[in-house]
Amino acid sequence: MSSVSQHADVIVVGAGPGGSSAAAYLAAYGLEVVLLEKSAFPREKVCGDGLTPRAVRELISLGVPTPQSEGWVRNRGLRIVGGGHLLELDWPDVAGFPPYGLVRSRAGFDDILARHAVSRGARLFQRHNVTGPILADDGRTVVGVQAKIMSEQDRPTGETVSFHAPLVIAADGNSSRLSLAAGRQRRDDRPMGVAVRTYYTSPRTSDDYLESWLELWARENPDDPSSRNILMPGYGWVFPVGDGTCNLGLGILNTSSAFGQIDYKDVMRRWVVTMPAEWGFSDETMTMPIRGAALPMGFNRGPLYADGLLLIGDAGGMVNPFNGEGIAYAMESARLAADVIARAFARESAAQRERVLATYPAVMKDALGGYFTLGRGFASLIGHPEVMRLAVRYGLPRTSLMRILLKVMANLGEPRGGGVTDRALAALTRLTPSS
């Protein structure tokens, strides 16, 4: 076994949307950044692939072009299906966000962001699987990471690398092995979701709307066309990818009594067979297996910074409890973290730098804490089937109410000024404790 050592100002573990965004911003600030990815690009990630205007804003801030000629598919808004109703809602036209969403498969999306970070000056190391932190003599402070180099077959080569830096960013997703190794445990008082998804070839690939299903009616026996349909727990989506396929998936929150008690992949299959045949969703048109992932919500791991280790995105549990969106918040936390880190590294002493870095948890709570707290309450409510049924039955037919709800659930309120809804949402998030 051979081993080498590398040094940098900042180490970013995980080249997903959050990690690559952080690396790009930090490199642009003039810091020496190492970005570590356990796989090689392009690589698959379980995701719905839908980007709301909040995520599009982050791409604009990062300086990533999104031309349709390069596979970026624009959408006008969200189509909501439930209770026998179908409602199309355009994304709100507010000054703080672009009036459109995007769809891009994660295999291409993550590759683009990683290459963007490299173009800004970050050093990307692919097939470097981080195995744990390197600790200072105090046994607590993180001063680097150990990584094993993987082969093209995703097997250890026997080579290891140690990376040393005064700051390490955990951007390694919902499981965040680095955070766990450093003693950052999940909080049980935060909502957690599970989502599964796959792709089908379909004529719906060029739909102008993302589609959300508030109810999942599934065939009791998927192999028997005469079998009755039954209501299953969870919510579903149909997102057009524009490449001849659609991304179909479903999710369920741990606030539901059915969480962990059902086979989500089986529910997916039973739901799909109830859809119109002309949409083309079938076993024959499925392009890859159904895969699943956890959705850590509402700051479910912390502290977000301590002892040389800073958490962003899913590693810090930053998925929106209202709608399960994670990419926008991973990129947003990367942007806010990079600003704090750049200011910290402008200080002359380690003690001064540490004082600035210690402000990061408060920065994130100021930005999202109140909103996430509201989302936790919402997640708790919709975990009760009777509440969800009433909401679908009486809320969905009211278009004006649903427009307000879309703005709230997608967190698209006007940051400054705006109408009554924007001011009310801003006031609620300010007044709600961000514990």
N, C-alpha and C positions, 0 to 999 in steps of 0.2 A: 504493500500500500504506500503510495506516495502522497505528499502533502505540500501545498504551497500556501503563501500568505499574501493577501491583498489589503490595501488601505484606501480609505475614502473619507469624505466629510460626513456623508449620509449613506446608509445602506437601506434600500427598499426591497422588502421580501414579498414577492408576488407581482407579476406584471399584468394584472387585470386592469380594468378601467381606473380604479383608484390608484394603484401602484404606479402605472405608467404616467398618469396625470401628475402625480406628485413628483416623479422623477423629471418630467419635462419642465415643470415650473421651477424646481430647485436648480436644475442645470442652467436654465435661463437666468436665474439669479446669480450664477457664477460659482455655484458650489460643485464640488466633485462628487458625483453620484454614481453608485453602483446599483443596478436593478437586476434582481435575481428571479429567474423563472424556472420552475422544476421541469416543465415540458419544453417543447420546441414549437415555434409558430410555423404555420397556423395550427391551432389546437382547439378542440371542442370544449365548450362550457355549457352547462344546463342553464337556460335562460329563456325568457319569452321573446327576447330580441326587440321589443318595442321600446322606443325612446319618446317620452313625453316632451313637451316644450321646455320643461325644467332641465332635462338632460341635454336638449339641443342648445340651450343657453350655455351650458358648461363646455360643449364642443366649440362654440363660438369664442368663448373666453380663452380657451386653450389654443385657438388658432388652427383648428383642424378643419380643412375644407370638406364639404359634404355634397359634391355634385352628383346629380342623378346619373350622369354618364359613368360613374364609378361604383354604381350599385347601391347608392343611398336612396331609399324609397320614402317619399314624403307621404304623410297622411293628414287629413283635414280635421280629424277629431275621433270621438269614441261613439260606437254604436252599442247600445245597451239592450240586452235581451232578457226578458223575465216576465212571469205572470201573464203570459199571453200578449205581451206588449213588445214593441220594437221602437227604440227611440234613437235618433241620430243627433249628436251634439257636437258642434264644431268647437275646437279649442278656443278658449276665450281670447279676445283681442285686447291685450293689455300691454302697456309700454315695457314692462319688466321682462317679458318673455316673447320669443318668436311665436307667430300664430300657427305653427305647424309642428307635427311630430315626425319622427323618422323610424324606419325599421332597417336594421342591419344585423346579419347573423353574427353571433359572438366570435365565431371562428375568424371572420374577417375584421370585425370591429376591434378586437383586442390586438390583433396583428398591426393594424393601422396605428393605434395609440402607442404601442411599444416602439414602432419605427419612428413615430413623431418624437418620442422621448430621446431616442438616439440622435435624431437630427438636431435636437437642442443641446446635445453634448453628454447625455447620460451614457454610461457603459453598461450594456445589456449582456448578461451571462445566461444563456439558455441551457437547459438540462442541468441545472444546479439546484439540487433538492436540499433545502435547508433542514438540518436535523436538530438544531437547538441553538440557544444563545451562548455566547461567550461572556462570562461574568468577571467583573473586577475582583480584586482581593477581598472586598467587603461581602462577597457572595450574593449580592443583590443587584448591583448596577450592571446593565447590559452594555457591553463595549464592543460587540461584534456578533458574528454568527459562524457556525460551522456548516459546511455544505458538502454533500457527496455528489460527484459528477456521474450523470446517468448516460447510458448508451442510447443508441437510436431505438433499441427495443425496450427502453425505459427500465433498464436493469443497472445496478451499481457497477461501475467500472473498476472499483477499488481505489480510485483517486479521490482525495478530499481536498477541500480548500477552506482556509479560514479567512474571513473578511473582518477587518477591524475599522471601527468608526466611533466617534463620540455620540452618534445618534443612529438608532435603528428604527425603521418604520415597519410595522406589521400590516401588510396589505394582502395577507394570504387567505382571505376568504372566511366563510362562515365557521369552519372548524378551527382555523387559526392555531395550528400546532405550536407556532412560535409563542403566541400569547399564553397558551396553556403551560408551556414549558417554563415561562417566566412567572407563573402563578396567577395569571389573570383568568379567573373562572367566570362562566356565564352566570347571569342573574336569573333566578327562577321566577321572579316577579315581573318579567317582561314577556310579551307575546312572542311566539315562535310559529312559523309556518313551514309547511312542506309543499313543494310544487313538483309536478312531473310534466314532461312535455316530449313531443316528437314532431316530425315533419311529414307532410303529405304533399304529393303533387296534386295541384288543384287549379281549376280555372279561376278561383277566387284570389289568385296570387297578386292581382293588381288592384285589389279593393282600395278605395280611398279612406277607409275607416279601420281603426283598430276595433275589435269586437269583444265585449265583455258579457258573459252569461252569468246572471245572478242566481240562476237555478240550474241544477244539473239533473235533468230527467234521463234516466238510464234504463235500458231494457233489462228486465229481471233475469232473463236468459238470453244472452247476446246471440246465441245460435238458433233461436226460435223466433222468427219474424212475428208470430202471433202472440208472443209473450207480452205481458202488460209492462208499461213504463212506470217506474217508481222514482220518487224524489230522493236523490243522494246528497250527502253533505258536501259543502265546498262551493267553489265558484270556478268558472272556466273562461278560456279566451281563444280567439281565432285571430291571428295576426298575419297579414299578407307580407311575404318576404320579397316578392317581386322577381324572383328567379325561377318561377314556375312552381314554387311550393308555398305552403302556409305552415306557420308554427301554431300547433294546437297544444294546449296545456290546461291543467287544472291545479288548484291549490286549496289547502284547508288550514285553518288556524288551530292552535292548541287550546283556544277558548271553546272549541266545539267538543262535545262529549264523544264524538266519533274519532277524534284525533288519535292516531296510533292504533286504532281498532279495525281499520279496513285496509284492503289492498288497493292503493291508489291507482296502480297500473290497470287493475281489473276494472275499476270505476271508469277510467279513461276509455277503455275498449268498449264498455257497455254504453257510455255516453255517445261515442262516435257513431255507433250503428244506428242511432236514432236520427241522424242528420240526413237531409235530402240527398238522394243518390247522385244528383247532378253536380254536387260539390266535389265529388270524387274522393272522399275520405274513406279508405278501406285498407285492409291488410295488404292488398296488392299495391297500393299507392304509397304506403308508408316507406320512407326513405332511410330510416334508422330506428334502432330500438327506442322504446320509451325509457327515459332516464329521469332521475329525480334529484332534488337538492333541497337543503334546509334554507329557510329565510329568517335570519336573526333580526329582530325588530326592536326599535325604541331604545337604543343604547343598552343592549343586554350584556355588555362586557365592559369592565373598567378596572382601574382608572384608565382614561383615554391617554394619559401621559403620566409616567413616573419612572424614575431610575433609568433613563436613557432609552426607553421603549415607548413609541408613540403609535396609536392605533387609528386606522382610517377604514372607511367603508364597512363591509361585512364583518371584518375582524373586530370592529367596535360595535357591532349590532346596529348598523345605521340604515336598515331597511324600513321604509315607510309603513307603519301599521295600517294606514288607511287603504293602501292599494298594492302592497307587496313590491313596490318599485325600489330597486337598489342601485342601479347604475348612476342615476343623477346624484344620489347622496354620497356615493363613493367618490365621484369626481368633485363634488362640492367640498367634501371634507378634505380632499387632497389640496384643493386651492387654498382653503383657509389654513390648513396645516402648513403649507409652503410659505405663506405670508408670515406666520409665527416663527417658523424655523429660520427664514432669511433674516428677520429682525434679531433673532437670538444669536446667529452666527456673526452678526455685525458687532456684537459686544466683545470687549477685550479679554475678559476672564471667564473661566468655566463657571464660576458662581453666578456671574451676571447672565451668562447664557442660560443657565438652569432656571433662573428666576423668570426669564421670558418664556421658556418652553413650558413652565408650569402653568401658564395662562391658557394653554390650548383647551383643556376640558371646559373652562368657562366660556371660551370663544364658541365652542360647539354647542354648549347648552344655550347660550344666548341666541345662536342661529336657529336651532332646531328643537331645543328641549321642550318648550311649551307646546309646540305643534305635535311632537312625538307623544307627549303626555295625553293630549286630546285623542290622538290615534289609539293609544292603549285603551282608553275608555270605549272608543268606537269598536275596536276589536273584541272587547268583552261583550258588548251588546249583540253584535252580529253572530257571536258564537251560539246564541240561543235560536233554534229554528223558528220558534213562534215570532220572535222579533223580526227576523229576516223575512218571513212570509208577509207580515204586516207592512214592512217597509216596501217590499216589492209591490204588493197589492195596491197600497194607497199612495206611495211616493212616485212610482214610475210614470203613471199617467199625467203627472203634473210637470210639464216641461220646464216651467220657470224654476220650480224647486230643484229639478235635476241639474239645471245649469249651475245653480249655486253649489250643489253637492259636488259636481265635477270639479269646480274651481277649488273647493275645499280638499277633496280627496287627492287631487293631483298637485296640491300646494302651489297654485298658480295665482294667488292673490297679488294685487298690485302692491309692490314693496312700499311705494310712497304715494299717498293720495288715493286715487281710485274712488269707486262708488261705495255704497252702503255695505255690500258684502265684503269688499276688500278691507274696509275700516273695521268691520266687526271681527273678521278673521284675525287681523293684526292685533286688535285689542285682546281677543281671547288668548292668543298665543303668548302675548306679553304677560297677561294676568295669571295664566295657568302655571303652577309650580313646575319647574323642570327637574324634578328629582330623578 
